[in-house]
């Protein structure tokens, strides 16, 4: 499974770089459009690898034997966590390097700090989700349960991000045009505005925003939108647009992801230390 993840990372990096550069219809102008599916696929593969690797050690009683011979539960937990995080970093680099090389012409149009932010933020997404999966494995102490819970959680977080963004992107006012006819039979159009019943405001909007900022998978969408400024038609406004529109949101994701990486393993370790492995 580890070898498969390493191979998949390279293949996805090359394929994502190839498909992200497209030609505008009827012109020779290249257009940069990256999808989030490639990042989600390798993230899901890393989650499955984590659940199977740690879960197998529970199934084979390897972790129980380590504790019997004198290792503490904290040592076992942290060693497993660090090992799987290192593998995750390697798989991430094997994907992002060929992807970056194949799309270098577009990345060079972004501010250097903007590119650094994207690379680091994506890495934090992977580390946060793997930390969460590791905690689930040590809490459940079962390979099958860990894999099922981790996969459902990943899809759940993705769907949650999709639904929340759909709600938050709803316009406050809906604009309509109605066709009318005057007495002479001439066709005219009348514009009218109506409040959007799906628009969310006030406290509910703030709560949904906070929930999404705490969602590790949601940061992937932020990075994908961030790269949109690399296209030629936005090159002159790149730095200003990134700074005004995306930097504040990206900073919130930085804070939430660091919190997940630090807090979730700590909670998982505290629960694991209380579990009886007999």
C-alpha positions as CSV (number, residue, x, y, z in Angstrom):
1,X,0.0,0.0,0.0
2,X,2.9,2.4,0.8
3,X,4.5,1.6,-2.6
4,X,1.1,2.1,-4.3
5,X,0.7,5.6,-2.6
6,X,4.2,6.7,-3.7
7,X,3.5,5.6,-7.3
8,X,0.1,7.1,-7.3
9,X,1.5,10.4,-6.1
10,X,3.9,10.7,-9.0
11,X,1.3,9.7,-11.6
12,X,-1.3,12.1,-10.2
13,X,1.3,14.9,-10.1
14,X,2.1,14.5,-13.8
15,X,-1.5,14.0,-14.8
16,X,-2.7,17.0,-12.8
17,X,0.0,19.2,-14.4
18,X,-1.0,18.0,-17.8
19,X,-4.7,18.5,-17.5
20,X,-4.5,21.8,-15.6
21,X,-3.1,23.6,-18.6
22,X,-5.7,24.0,-21.3
23,X,-6.1,26.0,-24.5
24,X,-9.0,28.4,-24.8
25,X,-11.4,27.3,-27.5
26,X,-10.5,28.8,-30.9
27,X,-7.3,30.4,-29.7
28,X,-3.7,29.6,-29.0
29,X,-4.0,31.1,-25.5
30,X,-3.2,28.7,-22.6
31,X,-5.4,28.8,-19.6
32,X,-4.6,27.5,-16.1
33,X,-7.4,25.6,-14.4
34,X,-6.6,23.1,-11.7
35,X,-9.1,20.8,-10.1
36,X,-9.3,19.7,-6.5
37,X,-10.0,16.1,-7.3
38,X,-6.3,15.2,-7.7
39,X,-5.4,16.4,-4.3
40,X,-8.4,14.6,-2.8
41,X,-7.5,11.3,-4.4
42,X,-4.0,11.2,-2.9
43,X,-5.4,12.5,0.4
44,X,-7.9,9.6,0.4
45,X,-5.1,7.1,-0.4
46,X,-3.0,8.4,2.5
47,X,-6.0,8.1,4.8
48,X,-6.6,4.5,3.8
49,X,-2.8,3.7,4.1
50,X,-2.8,5.2,7.7
51,X,-5.9,3.2,8.7
52,X,-4.7,0.0,7.3
53,X,-1.1,0.3,8.6
54,X,-2.0,1.3,12.2
55,X,-5.1,-0.9,12.2
56,X,-3.0,-3.9,11.2
57,X,-0.7,-3.4,14.2
58,X,-3.7,-3.6,16.4
59,X,-5.0,-6.7,14.6
60,X,-1.7,-8.4,14.9
61,X,-1.3,-7.4,18.5
62,X,2.0,-5.6,17.6
63,X,1.1,-2.5,19.6
64,X,0.0,-4.6,22.6
65,X,3.3,-6.4,22.5
66,X,5.3,-3.2,22.3
67,X,3.6,-2.0,25.5
68,X,4.2,-5.4,27.2
69,X,7.9,-5.2,26.6
70,X,8.2,-1.8,28.2
71,X,7.2,1.0,25.7
72,X,4.7,3.5,27.0
73,X,1.5,4.2,25.2
74,X,2.7,7.7,24.6
75,X,5.9,6.4,22.9
76,X,3.9,4.0,20.7
77,X,1.3,6.7,19.7
78,X,3.9,9.3,18.9
79,X,6.2,6.9,17.0
80,X,3.3,5.7,14.8
81,X,2.1,9.3,14.3
82,X,5.6,10.6,13.3
83,X,6.2,7.6,10.9
84,X,2.9,8.1,9.1
85,X,3.4,11.9,8.9
86,X,6.8,11.4,7.3
87,X,5.3,9.1,4.7
88,X,2.5,11.6,4.1
89,X,5.1,14.4,3.5
90,X,7.0,12.2,1.0
91,X,3.8,11.3,-1.0
92,X,2.8,15.0,-1.0
93,X,6.2,16.1,-2.3
94,X,6.2,13.3,-5.0
95,X,2.9,14.8,-6.2
96,X,3.5,18.5,-5.9
97,X,7.0,18.6,-7.5
98,X,6.1,17.1,-10.9
99,X,2.8,19.1,-10.8
100,X,4.8,22.3,-10.1
101,X,7.4,21.6,-12.8
102,X,4.7,21.0,-15.5
103,X,2.9,24.2,-14.6
104,X,5.9,26.4,-13.8
105,X,5.1,28.9,-16.5
106,X,1.9,29.8,-14.6
107,X,3.3,29.6,-11.1
108,X,6.0,32.2,-12.0
109,X,3.2,34.8,-12.5
110,X,2.2,34.5,-8.9
111,X,4.0,36.4,-6.0
112,X,6.7,34.1,-4.5
113,X,5.0,34.3,-1.1
114,X,1.7,33.4,-2.7
115,X,3.2,30.2,-4.1
116,X,4.8,29.4,-0.7
117,X,1.5,29.9,1.0
118,X,-0.3,27.5,-1.4
119,X,2.4,24.7,-1.0
120,X,2.5,25.0,2.8
121,X,-1.3,25.2,3.2
122,X,-1.8,22.1,1.1
123,X,0.8,20.2,3.1
124,X,-1.0,21.3,6.4
125,X,-4.3,19.9,5.0
126,X,-2.6,16.5,4.5
127,X,-1.0,16.5,7.9
128,X,-4.2,17.6,9.6
129,X,-6.2,14.8,8.0
130,X,-3.6,12.1,8.7
131,X,-3.3,13.3,12.4
132,X,-7.1,13.0,12.6
133,X,-7.0,9.5,11.0
134,X,-4.2,8.4,13.4
135,X,-6.3,9.5,16.4
136,X,-9.3,7.6,15.1
137,X,-7.2,4.5,14.7
138,X,-5.9,4.6,18.3
139,X,-9.3,5.3,19.7
140,X,-11.0,2.5,17.8
141,X,-8.1,0.0,18.1
142,X,-9.6,-1.8,15.1
143,X,-8.4,-1.9,11.5
144,X,-11.8,-2.2,9.7
145,X,-13.6,0.3,11.9
146,X,-10.7,2.8,11.5
147,X,-10.8,2.5,7.7
148,X,-14.5,2.9,7.5
149,X,-14.7,5.8,9.9
150,X,-11.8,7.7,8.3
151,X,-13.1,7.3,4.8
152,X,-16.6,8.4,5.8
153,X,-15.2,11.3,7.7
154,X,-13.1,12.5,4.7
155,X,-16.2,12.3,2.4
156,X,-18.3,13.9,5.0
157,X,-15.9,16.9,5.4
158,X,-15.8,17.3,1.6
159,X,-19.6,17.3,1.3
160,X,-19.9,19.7,4.3
161,X,-17.5,22.1,2.6
162,X,-19.5,21.9,-0.7
163,X,-22.9,22.5,1.1
164,X,-21.6,25.4,3.2
165,X,-19.9,27.1,0.3
166,X,-23.2,26.8,-1.7
167,X,-25.1,28.5,1.1
168,X,-22.5,31.2,1.7
169,X,-22.2,32.0,-2.0
170,X,-25.9,32.7,-2.3
171,X,-26.6,36.4,-3.3
172,X,-28.6,38.5,-1.0
173,X,-30.8,39.9,-3.8
174,X,-32.1,38.0,-6.8
175,X,-32.5,39.9,-10.0
176,X,-35.3,39.1,-12.5
177,X,-36.4,40.3,-15.8
178,X,-40.0,39.9,-16.8
179,X,-41.3,40.3,-20.3
180,X,-44.2,42.5,-20.9
181,X,-46.1,43.9,-23.9
182,X,-47.5,47.5,-24.2
183,X,-50.7,48.5,-25.8
184,X,-49.1,48.5,-29.3
185,X,-47.8,45.0,-28.8
186,X,-44.2,46.0,-28.4
187,X,-42.1,43.7,-26.2
188,X,-40.5,45.3,-23.2
189,X,-38.5,44.0,-20.2
190,X,-39.0,45.1,-16.6
191,X,-36.3,44.5,-14.0
192,X,-37.2,43.6,-10.5
193,X,-35.3,42.6,-7.4
194,X,-36.4,40.2,-4.7
195,X,-34.7,39.1,-1.5
196,X,-33.2,35.6,-1.8
197,X,-34.9,33.3,0.7
198,X,-31.7,31.0,0.7
199,X,-29.4,33.9,1.8
200,X,-28.1,33.4,5.3
201,X,-27.0,36.4,7.4
202,X,-26.1,37.4,10.9
203,X,-25.1,34.8,13.5
204,X,-26.0,31.8,11.4
205,X,-23.7,33.0,8.6
206,X,-20.8,33.6,11.1
207,X,-21.3,30.1,12.6
208,X,-21.2,28.5,9.1
209,X,-18.1,30.4,8.3
210,X,-16.3,29.3,11.4
211,X,-17.3,25.6,10.8
212,X,-15.9,25.8,7.3
213,X,-12.6,27.4,8.5
214,X,-12.3,24.4,10.9
215,X,-12.8,22.0,8.1
216,X,-9.3,20.8,6.8
217,X,-10.7,19.7,3.4
218,X,-12.1,23.2,2.8
219,X,-8.6,24.6,2.6
220,X,-8.0,22.7,-0.7
221,X,-10.7,24.7,-2.4
222,X,-9.1,27.9,-1.1
223,X,-5.8,26.9,-2.7
224,X,-7.5,25.9,-6.0
225,X,-9.2,29.3,-6.2
226,X,-5.9,31.0,-5.3
227,X,-4.2,29.6,-8.4
228,X,-6.8,31.1,-10.6
229,X,-4.9,34.4,-10.5
230,X,-2.0,32.8,-12.4
231,X,-3.9,33.2,-15.7
232,X,-2.8,35.8,-18.2
233,X,-5.9,37.9,-18.0
234,X,-5.3,38.5,-14.3
235,X,-1.6,38.8,-14.3
236,X,-1.6,42.6,-13.8
237,X,-3.9,42.3,-10.7
238,X,-2.4,39.1,-9.3
239,X,-0.7,40.4,-6.1
240,X,-3.4,42.9,-5.2
241,X,-6.3,40.4,-5.8
242,X,-4.5,37.7,-3.8
243,X,-3.8,40.1,-0.9
244,X,-7.3,41.5,-0.7
245,X,-9.4,38.5,-1.4
246,X,-7.6,35.3,-0.4
247,X,-4.9,36.1,2.1
248,X,-7.3,36.7,5.0
249,X,-9.1,33.5,4.3
250,X,-5.9,31.6,3.9
251,X,-4.6,32.9,7.2
252,X,-7.7,31.6,9.0
253,X,-7.1,28.1,7.4
254,X,-3.5,28.2,8.6
255,X,-4.6,28.7,12.2
256,X,-7.3,26.1,12.1
257,X,-5.1,23.5,10.5
258,X,-2.3,24.0,13.0
259,X,-4.9,23.7,15.7
260,X,-6.1,20.4,14.3
261,X,-2.5,19.0,14.0
262,X,-1.7,19.9,17.6
263,X,-5.0,19.3,19.4
264,X,-6.5,16.2,17.7
265,X,-3.5,13.9,18.3
266,X,-3.3,15.2,21.9
267,X,-6.9,14.2,22.5
268,X,-6.4,10.9,20.8
269,X,-3.4,10.2,22.9
270,X,-5.3,11.0,26.2
271,X,-8.1,8.6,25.2
272,X,-5.7,5.9,24.1
273,X,-3.8,6.0,27.4
274,X,-7.0,5.2,29.2
275,X,-7.9,2.2,27.0
276,X,-7.4,-1.3,28.2
277,X,-5.7,-3.4,25.5
278,X,-6.0,-6.8,27.2
